[in-house]
Each structure stands twice: as structure tokens, then as C-alpha cells.
Amino acid sequence: MMTTPRFLQGAFELEGQGLDKPSLLHPTLTYTVPEGVTGQVLYVRGGNATDELATLVLVIDGAPSRWLPIGAKGDMHVSLRVIEDLLSGSTVELHAAAPEGCRGTLVVDCGLVEV
């Protein structure tokens, strides 16, 4: 079985609008599964350079799937190999939320695979 890895990653500026108001962190943090294959999210890692709690939200086809909190000046690594397969045409996005007025940088790395 041939697989192709895909990554959503980078360092991105965050401006908090409230922990209950996640939004797309950056347009490059979007992935759509190509026709004829399925996809799987393998892991999500993140680092938070702000002084406040931030949350990465894995959004699949427009619906929040996983909320992943990252403590102030902290990091996290979550293995997600057991979540469901992503069918052709499914879209994955990384959204972020932080307290209103919080500004800083999040570093994210999301590993996916096409099967």
C-alpha cells in the first residue's frame, strides 16, 4: 500500500478573540483529501509563545473535531491515529482560539497521510 505524507505546519501570529471563538489560524493550514484516496490525521503538535492558554481546534468538514489546549509558553503533542478515515473531498483545517486581546505566536505541525 502506497502512502503519501502531508503536513500543515509553520509559525503563525495569533490574535485572540476569546477561547470560545476559534478561527482559521492561517490559510495555509487547510488540506483537502484528493479524489480517489482517503486520508488520516496522524498527529498534531503545537507550541504556544504567548502568556495565555491557547487552543488549536482540528476542524473537519466545517465541524470542530478535536480541541487541543496548549498552556501559556507551553507545548503539546497528540497522536490521533485512531480517528476516522477522511474520505475523498474532506477538508481539514487548523483553527486557534485564545483569550480576547492575547497576541503572540503559535507553532503548529499536523501530520497527515494519504492512503
N, C-alpha and C positions, 0 to 999 in steps of 0.2 A: 504494500500500500504506500503510495507516494504522498507525502505531506509537504506543505509549504508554510513556513513560519511568516507571521505578520506581526508588526509591532506598532503600538501607539505610544510615543514617548517624547520627552523633552522637558525643559524647564519653562514654566509659564507664570505670568503675573496673575495674581488673584486679587480681586476687589470684592469683599464680602457684601452681600445684600441681605444676609440673615441665614441662619442654619436651616430654615425651612424653605429657602428659595434657591435651590441648586440651578445652575445654568451651565451651558456648554463652556468648558474651560478655554478651548481654542478650536477653531475649525479643523485643524489637522488631527484632532482626536476623535475622528469619525471613521468607521470602517463598515463597508457593505460586503457581505458574502457574495462572491461571484456566482453566476448561474452555473449549474451543473456540479457544484461542490457543496459540502457542509463545512461549517466552521465550529471551533470550540475555543472558549476563553480558557487559557491555562493558568494565568496568574495576573495579579495586579500588585504593583509596588508603588509606594509613594513616599515622598519626604516633604515636610512642611517647615519652611523657614520663617513662618510668622510666629507671633507671640500668642496666638489664639488657636483653639481647636478648629480644624478644617475637616471637611468630609468630601471624599471622592464618591461619586454615585455612578455605578455602571448602569447605563440605560440601554435597554434592548427593545428595538422597535417602538420607541417613544415612551416606554414604561420603565420606571425605576426597578432594577432587578436586585442590586446589592448596594447597601450603604456601608462605606468603609471609612471609619473615622481615623484621622491622623492627629495625634496630640501636638500641642504647641512645641515647635522646634524638635519634632519627633518624626518617626517613620513607621511604616507598616509594610508587611508582605503577606499576601493572602493567596493561597493555592485554590484555584477554582475549577480543577479538572472534573469535578463531579456534576457541574451544572449541565443543563440540557444542551443538545446539539443546536447549532444555529443553522437554520435552513437557508437555501439559496435566496438571496434578496433581503435577508435580515440585516438590520443596521445596528451597530454597536457604537455608543458614544460615551465619553467620559465627561461627566458634569462635576462641578465642585460647588461647595457652599461653605460659607464662613460667617461669623457674626458681622452685622452691619458695621461698616467703617473699617474693617480689617483689611490691611493691604500687605502684600508680600509675594513670595514666590512658592509655588508648588512644583516639585519634580515628580513626574509620573512615568511609569513603564508598565505597559499592559502587553502581555504576550498572547497571541492567538495562533491558531493553526488551521489551515485549510486541508480538508481530507477529501 
